[in-house]
Amino acid sequence: MNTFITKNQTRQGPYTPEQVTELVGRPFWTGIMNTTLLALLVLLNLAVPAAQAQFNYTANNGTITITGCTGSGGDVTIPSTIGGLAVTCIGDNTFVDHHGLTSVMIPNTVTSINYGAFRNCVSLTNVTIPTSVISIGDYAFSDCSSLRTVTIGKGVTSIGELAFCGCRALASVTIPSSVTKITHGAFAQCISLTNIIIPNSVTSIGVAAFQDCSDLKSITIPNSVTSLEQMAFSGHYHPVKTR
């Protein structure tokens, strides 16, 4: 006859039927083991850090150029140093087509963002370019279709051709007074861009620089601009201001 706990009994620990007179070994060890293993697994899980991006790089003249990145994406922080050497460049196509990348932290050791560095990072939503950066390469952020805001540091002197072309969600951008030329197609097809202030330092606006920015309601062009190339604002249907 089997013995069970009745509804009136309170279980304070492993229940031993009345007819059992001898316990051999550890008949209740399995339950204890399962509890112990569960606790250990929880602790081990807490101890494992979240996966971090791994970078490929080259060293040249005592500085580091980031050349590639592996990982699932998300928020990525580029280190300021690797092996004691400063990271000064984000190389050609480093993050190209990295669709899982949602944000990136660029350290203030970086001076150049090269050709296509973040091209077609379709989940990237915002970028802050530090004041240490001098040049933004051609196609650097082109086709980043979710990119809404860009802060360009005051050290940038060169924005490459088609650098932000096709950033369809980009609503605002401030061009710093360190920039002297807005190149071919730099902000073309930024269809959510509503206003742009061009600083007095700019002397030239290139071919199709703001082409098809159809929602651009306010453009202020300073008197410093002496060269306005063809189709610079084609596809724009609102008045242009000068100052």
RALIN-V288605 format. One record per run of one state. SS is the DSSP state (2 for helix, 1 for strand, 0 for the rest). FROM is the first residue (numbers start at 1). TO is the last residue. If there is no record, write none. Layout:
((SS | FROM | TO) (SS | FROM | TO))
This chain:
((0 | 1 | 28) (2 | 29 | 47) (0 | 48 | 53) (1 | 54 | 60) (0 | 61 | 62) (1 | 63 | 70) (0 | 71 | 73) (1 | 74 | 77) (0 | 78 | 80) (1 | 81 | 82) (0 | 83 | 84) (1 | 85 | 90) (0 | 91 | 100) (1 | 101 | 105) (0 | 106 | 111) (1 | 112 | 113) (0 | 114 | 125) (1 | 126 | 129) (0 | 130 | 134) (1 | 135 | 136) (0 | 137 | 148) (1 | 149 | 152) (0 | 153 | 157) (1 | 158 | 159) (0 | 160 | 171) (1 | 172 | 174) (0 | 175 | 180) (1 | 181 | 182) (0 | 183 | 194) (1 | 195 | 197) (0 | 198 | 203) (1 | 204 | 205) (0 | 206 | 217) (1 | 218 | 221) (0 | 222 | 226) (1 | 227 | 228) (0 | 229 | 239) (1 | 240 | 242) (0 | 243 | 243))
